[in-house]
């Protein structure tokens, strides 16, 4: 064999061995600089399929980082100005006027003005992918620093929409290219997107607000086991992980479990399946859950506390109406004593449901109390909830057939079969989509097909009242002493529990838990207070 060739092989082997020793001596930890952040944040809504475009959902539940919004909300659920310097609504909440800063530039060095704000809101309404802007007719620029929003109905919740629509440059925006090369005015500017892996942002030196400490932010789109592995391998400063890892510990990291507005529940369509469909041809109604005694039996018979201990890994809180306990319109009167199997069985018996053939499943007029329950297969806690409910329902005499699926498939049965859903928001208007009669069967709205005129009237009144005064009427949607959507009323849902958010944080990083925001639905929002994060020790000291 050629001597030079042999020497070359030996050299390669030596390099590999030395490299391996160095790798081992560093515990496999990637190089991370003190002024940079690496965050595993798949649960931050996942990797955006349309890129970083607010017109197509980017930032719709949290801090968009790249773009500015008109307002922000702090941990105490009060508004803070972002682009806005002031805002006001008319007496019936059909018109809003907002004044904005005059010292803001986009990262392409063009000036941000009222035209950009009006364009962004009008564009967001046309796409329908961001905040629900159905109550807005249009947004217009009155002058360089003033925007007027004209609504088609009273909506005192419209101020919440100012939290979620990121502002894009009207002159250069192109919906075909913006998502992969966004221009904004937020605390960070876009640098790189490696699809399927990560996004890299760098600090915007021209940002008008409080500057974050960290010059570079890398967001890894790691899911489930991969997210936790990034912690065990010391690859990240912070990671959001599924609740199944809530009881794990990792040297060099501390765990932070945050409250959220996110609630899990099962839709129970309240009308029978008569062959009727919505305008998209999707079937409406379920012959079993249309019987109120079935819905009531499930609500009173299922033990939510046990599900919290098991399926939700000991950190879930029981919920009865889809409203998180941290929200000001949470209604304690909607709570019930659940886990009462005897009561549930009596409800079924009084409703005419009996097991006449001894198979353990009750029936009525030849119809078995058997339902299909679907969940998104990639979300472990939804699977665990579905399985737990099915096991408990069996004791009541109700058969629940559990199926893991995806939204492409569930889209065709979302108004006819029970599904494990997640809802929750700091905007009470979410309830309008969940329960308002006219929303039944539209998009993903009102999947239980609730049709209650009293519930509708509470929401209509709430949207005509000032924000804080409206909370009582939003609360009455659950239960007003006579009716509502909770188990005491229509029992249109089997709400199960509130989800908490689990983070692992490098011991060198302080994320300011005192200002860390309560987390939204559809993923965590770890970056809501990134302006307050700080490195309290060098990475070299903690590695």
Secondary structure, 3 states (H helix, E strand, C coil): CCHHHHHHHHHHHHHHHHHHHHHHHCCCCCCCCCCEEEEECCCCCCCCCCCCCHHHCCCCCCCCCCCCCCEEECCCCCEEECCEEEEEECCCCCEEEEEECCCCECCCCCECCHHHHHHHHHHHHHHCCCCCCCCEEEEEEEECCEEEEEECCCCCCHHHHCCCCCCCCCCCCCCCCHHHCCCCCCCEEEEEEECCCEEEEEECCCCCCCCCCCCEEEEECCCCHHHHHHHHCCCCCEEEECHHHCCCCCCCEEEEEECECCEEEEECCCCCCCCCECCCCCECCCCCCCCHHHHHHHHHHCCHHHHHHCCCCCCCEECCCCCCCCCCCCCHHHCCCCCCHHHHHHHHHHCCCECCCCCCCCEECCEECEEEEEEECCCHHHHHHHHHHHHHHHHHCCEEEEEEECHHHHCCCCCCCEEEEEECCCCCCHHHHHHCHHHCCCCCCCCCCCCCHHHHHHHHHHCCCCHHHHHHHHHHCCCCCCCCCCCCCCCCEEEEEECCEEEEEECCEECCCCCCCCECCCCCCHHHHHHHCEECCCHHHHC
